[in-house]
Amino acid sequence: MKRWLLSYALAAVIFAVIDVVWIVTVAQRQYQSQMGHLLAASPQPVAAVLFYLVFVAGIVHYGVRPAKADIALRGRILGGALFGFFTYATWALTALAVLKDFPALVAVTDIAWGVGVCAMVTWLTVVLLRKVLKGRPAS
């Protein structure tokens, strides 16, 4: 349980930092230019915090997998990338299906971002976790 909580804490910080950089440098402009008419005047902080809490748990469970010592780093990264693909694709493809004029570019960009960010967070979390645990497997 301690490894899982440590993994969660590391992944939460890593994801928050990377995602904020992404939002400020890329997503905010793209969302505003592609679908500004759909955006709220300001984000809903409770929903955002709940998303981060739930989403990071998914990255840890499907990507980092701290309870499994026998999984190679590549397998963990693949698990994280797949988690990102399935979750972001669910949002993006549903939006394409039900929202009028939802931009396909936003959907494709979001899916690619989901894959990339989850792979990065998984990789960084596992590497840092191993350093914190003095080289022992991230199990």
N, C-alpha and C positions, 0 to 999 in steps of 0.2 A: 504493500500500500504506500509506503514511503517513496518508493521509486516512481510510482504512478503520480503521486502528488508533486514530486520534484519535476517530473516530466511535464506535467500540466503547467506548473508555474513557469518553467523555461519556455515552453511552447507559447504560452499566453503572452509573455513579454515579446518574444520574437515575432509572433504573428501581429501583435498590435503595432510594433514599430514598422515592420515591412508594409502592412496594410495602410497605415496612415501615410507613409511616403507615397505609396501607389495612389491613394485617393487624392492627395494634394497635388501630385505631379502629373497624373494622367486621367484618372477616372472622373474627377470633378469637372474638368474641361470637356471631356467626351460626353458625359451625361448631360451637361448643360447645353452643349451644342446639338446633340442628337435627340434629346428628349426633355428639354427644359420644361415643357408644358406639363409633364407628368410629375415633376419634382415638388416635394413639399418646400415651403419657405425655409424651414430648418429641420434637421434630422430629429427623429424621436429618440432621445438618449436611452430610455428604458429598453426599447426594442433593440437598439444597437448593442447595449451591454449584454442583453440576453442572447443575442446572436453570437457575440464573441465567446461567452461562457459555454454555450452548447457546441459551437463549431470547433473550438479548441479541444474539447473532450473527444470529438470525432477524430481529429488529427492524431491525438495521442492514442486512441483506441485502434484505429485502422492503419496508422502510419508508424508512429514511434514504437508501439507495442512493448512497453517496458517490462512486461511479465514474461516475454518470450526471449530467451537467451540464444536460441538456435537459429535466428533469422539474420541473414547477412544484411549489411547496410543497404545494398541495392534493393533487396526485397522490401525493406522498410520504406525506402523512398518511393518505390513503385506503389506500395499500399497507400502512402500519403497522396501521391499523384492521382491514383484512381479515386480516392475519396474526394479530392478536389474536382475531378472531372464529373463524377456522378452528382455531387451536390450543386455545383455551379451550372451544370447542364440542365438539371431539374428546374432551377430558377429561370435560366435564360430561354429554354425551349418552351416552358409554360408561358412565359411572358410573350414570346412570339406567337403562341397559339391563341392567347385570350386578350391581349392588349392591342387595340387599334394602332397601327403605325409604329409598333415597337421596332426599333432599328435592328436589322440583322447584324450590322457591324458591332453594336453593343453586345449582342448575344455571343458572337464569336469571340470578341475580346474578353468578355467575362469568363467564358469557358476556358480559354487559354490562361487567363490569370488564375483561375481556380486550380488548374493543374500545376502551374508554376509555383504559386505561393505555397501550396500544400507540400509539394516536393521540397522546396527550400526550407520550410519550417521543420519538416520531418528531419531532413539532413542536419540542419544546425542544432536541433534539439538533441538528436542522438550523439553527435560529436561532442557537444558541450556536456551532456549527461555523462558520457564516458570519461571526460576530463575531471568532472566533479567527483565521480566515483573512482578516480585514480586508475583508469584503464580497464576496470572490470567491465564485462559485457553489460549493455543496457538492458538488463533483465529485471 
